[in-house]
Amino acid sequence: MSITPETTTPDTEALEAWFADHVPGRHGRLALERFAGGQSNPTFRIRSEAGTYVLRRKPLGEVLPSAHAVDREFRVLAALQGTGVPVPPVHALCTDPAVFRSMFYVMDFVPGRIFWDPRLPDLSPAERGAIFSSMNDAIARIHALDPDAIGLGDHGRRGNYVERQIARWTRQYRASETVANPAMERLIQWLPEHVPAEDDTRLVHGDYRLDNVIIHPTEPRVVAVLDWELSTLGNPLADFAYHMMTWRIAPGLFRGLAGTDFAAAGIPDERAYLEMWLARTGFAPSPSWDVYVVFRLAAILQGIARRAQDGTAANADAEEVGRKAVPLADLAWSFAEKIR
């Protein structure tokens, strides 16, 4: 992940005072750099005399209802400390916008690599295979947790997870429409009539993919899982199906793996990767989740497009990414037609 100097933040005096009260160590003056990339919460690297930290802030301006919930993200990270799920140590949450313009939290900086292309073109087949196995293990560890045992029993509603998610992302789509999207309209009508059967309720990440994990600086393994703002209680099969959407989407559409020679690349194919997770969790195979997960991504991208139009996008390429909502909805509808 690249970084750029932060030029739009206010004077750091209030933030330095907050650090002195909430983050252990002698910090002195803070040096801020904003991480480039990503579409969600603005993220900053902060250097001080005591060490290096990461600050995650809710975007400025109006955002979609229930989106960018850094307070929920902080709570989950705090609960996951010591559970075996690789997450950064966290320090404190600040809800006072006077300190740094909007709500934020601070965690330790975890050195490592973030990859945006799941094909991992610069790595060897053995390294690719090891990274995918480590990703699979990390999400299996998440889904193995008992939410009540780690204090997250009230992190979301129980039951009817898929039905509620369809309703939520439909509302998000309606709140962020920018262009006509006929395939999305058909999905909005079709999905509620084809809700998959419910299963066990566990903690779900909500946006688990390669670019939301940190890989060790030199070793092919996950050292931190990031971006927990969409986490809730839900169906682990649905969460994993969303993660596996990568195998069905072409690289040119949205960072996918479709068309990859998996044997030559050293990356497990869709069936092998699913079987890894089933073996690690003990869950049974599920019905097809393709339509649901691609619909959800299309709705998220539509939200990005709206924020780009309104001038509140966290990243400069949000408009380009948002335009892919229509072809992704077309892809989702093609899955629906096959199921029909």
Secondary structure, 3 states (H helix, E strand, C coil): CCEEECCCCCCCHHHHHHHHHHCCCCCCCCEEEEECCCCCCCEEEEEECCEEEEEEECCCCCCCCCCCCHHHHHHHHHHHCCCCCCCCCEEEEECCHHHHCCCEEEEECCCCECCCCCCCCCCCHHHHHHHHHHHHHHHHHHHHCCHHHHCCCCCCCCCCHHHHHHHHHHHHHHHCCCCCCHHHHHHHHHHHHHCCCCCCCEEECCCCCHHHEEECCCCCCEEEECCCCCCEEECHHHHHHHHHHHHHCCHHHHCCCCCCCHHHHCCCCHHHHHHHHHHHHCCCCCCCCHHHHHHHHHHHHHHHHHHHHHCCCCCCCHHHHHCCHHHHHHHHHHHHHHHC
